[in-house]
Amino acid sequence: MQKAILALGCFWEPEEKFRKIEGITSTEAGYCGGNSPNVTYEEVCSGLTNHAEVVQLEYDENTISYEDIIRFFFDFHDATQLNGQGLNIGTNYRSEIFYISEDQKKVAEKILKKQNEKLKRKVVTKISKEKNYCKAEEYHQKYFQKNIQ
């Protein structure tokens, strides 16, 4: 199994969307990109930790490619909105791809370039090396399954 870490606004909805895709074997809400290896939701929401809300995916690369996952990433949110998605505003809701390997970085850069051409250079998505990922609190995990359905 391979992993992908993606920030695309509040993690609840993207976790639910990715969970339903064939080849995604698990999803986890978490935080990534900040200054500390362990943070809480309240700390992340303060904007002082530099973390983004993320979805960490485990996937079967024989069923779905990282390239396809990055395409879904761009389909699932507005990559032109800086530091937010819809009514969720703040750096913790930014659009960012956290790569784990150099191969992931190359794929992300290739797809980002295509998106930027398609959207006339308005994409604000960052591509960064994974840094200080930590799992979000249990009440954030599978939130839509527990509370909406």
N, C-alpha and C positions, 0 to 999 in steps of 0.2 A: 504494500500500500504506500501511496505517496501522500504528501500533505500540501495544502495551499492555505494561505492566510490573506484574507481580503477585508478591506474596510470600505463599506458602502452605506454609510449612515447608521441608524439604529440597527443593532444586530438581530433583532427579533424577526423581522420580515425576510431578510435575506437568508437567515438560517432555515426558515420554513421553505422558501423557494428552492434552495440548493438541496435540501433533504429529499425532495421529490424527484430529483434527476437520477436517471439510471447511471450507475457507476460510482455515485457518491455513497460511500459506505458509512460515514458518520459525519455529524456536524457538531460544532461546539462554539458557543458564544464566548468571547474573550476580549482581551485588551492587548494592544501591541504598539511598539514604536516609541514608548516613553522612557523615562529616566530610571525607573525602578523595576525590579523583577516581580514585585508583588504590590498590587494596588486594589483599592475598592472602587465600586461604582461611584460613590460620592466623591472620592478623590479624582477620578477620571473626569467626572462632570464639572469639577471646579475649573478645568482647563489648565491646571498648573503642572500636570504630570507629563504632558506631551503624548499620552496614549490616545489611540483611536479605538472605538468599538469595532471589533472584527468578528468574522466567522472563520473558524479554522475547519477546513474540510479534510477528510481522508477520502481518497478515491482510488479506484482500481484503474490503473493506466491501460489495462487491456480492454477496458470498456469505454472510458472517456479520457480524452487528452487534456493536458494542462491548457493547451491552446483553446479548446472548447470551453473550459471553465472560465478563462479570461473573457471569451466572447459573451458568456452568460453574465459575467460581472458587469460588463458594459450595458447589457440589455436590462439588467435589474435595477439600475439607478441612473440618476442624472449626473454624469461625469463632468458637467460644465458648471455645477453649483459649487462655489468655493466654501469650504468649512461648513457644510450642512447638507441636509436633504429635506426638502419640503419645509415643514415647520420646525424640524430639529436643527437648531443652529449651534455651532461651536466647533472647535478644532477636533473634538472627539468624534464628530460625525463626518469627518473629511473622507474624500475618495483617495484610497491608497492601496497599492498592491505591495505586499511584503513578500519578497522572494526568499526562498530557502537555498537555492542553488543558482549557479551562473546560467544554467540552461533555462531556469524559470525567468531569470532577469531578461535574457535575450528574447524569449517568447513574449513576455509582457511588453517590452519595448517595441517589438514588431507590431503587436496588436494596437498598442497605444498610438503608434504613428498612423496606422490606418484609420483609427477613430478620429484622430486630430484632423486628418485630411477630409474625412467625411463631414465633420462638424466645424470645418473652417477655422481650425486652430483655437478652439474655445475650451478644450478639455483641460481640466485642472488636476487630474489624477496624478499622484506622485507614485514613483516606484522606488522602494527602499528595501534594504536588507532587513530581514526579520531581526527585531531587537526587543528583548524583554517581554515575550509573549507570556501571558498568564490567563488562566481560565476565569471566566466571570462567575459570580455567585450562582448558586444552584437555582434560585428563583428566576434567573434569566435563561436558563437552559430549556430549549424546546418550548418557549413561552407561548407561542400560538397554539401548539398542541394542548397545552395545559389549560389555557385561559380563553381561547377564542372559539375553538371548534366544539 
